Amino acid sequence: MTVGSEGKIHMGLARPRLIARITLAFVGAGMLLATLAVGVANASTTLHFAGDAGSLPAATKKGKGGVYGETVTCGRDADPTSYKVVVKRGGTTIATRTGDDAQGWIRVRPGTYKIITSGRCGSLNASNTTTVKVRYLKDSQTVSKGEFAKIKKGMPAATVNKIIGGKMKSWGKSDGRSYYGKDNTTWCGTSMFTFKKGKLVDKDFQAPLS
């Protein structure tokens, strides 16, 4: 999350590219050697799981958060020829996505899920399972549209905090203005408040994700 050149707050959703590799090689008649990594290899190509499956919380208890599968790459960072993400809760399959559809967020209710990511690189097929938890934000952690409508320019920060039921988070200062924000009740949405000389001069109810 960064403050742009116009003072806007931008939500960064890029996944980390920290890749832990495991190289597997067959030696002799069926002996399998493994080193510290999560992946497979043969003489012609390799397949790597980035270990970056994750989640984002739901904005409300009855709302939906999101999960995503791991990044899969072939040798020299090439894309896999096939890619699939399966989301399970308990013994029930919640969602299955393949190809480009598997690259984005999969919306789910709060809970604990297994994310099974599968990929194919040349003649290699492999899968990896990661467990993630989708939580939800409490009322005191969010700003509703109704609360946002009650907030007026000229109000001090203490009054704004009282309306939204909790303190705003400081996002820094620039050109004599102080920026504060708080998650709102749209998924990955953010309410932004700008103060100058202790009084509210601007507010913005951002909803970047549907």
Buried (B, 14 or more C-beta within 10 A) or exposed (E): EEBEEEBEBEEEEEEEEEBEBBBBEEEEEEEEEEEEBBBBBBEEBBBBBBBBBBBBBBBBEEBBBBBBBBBBBBBEEEEBEBBBBBBBBEEEEBBBBEEEEBEEBBBBBBBEBBBBBBBBBBEBBBBBEBEBEBBBBEBEBBBBEEBBEEBEEEBEBEBBBEBBBBEBEEBEEEEEBBBBBBBBBBBBBBBBBBBEEEEBEEBBBBBEBE
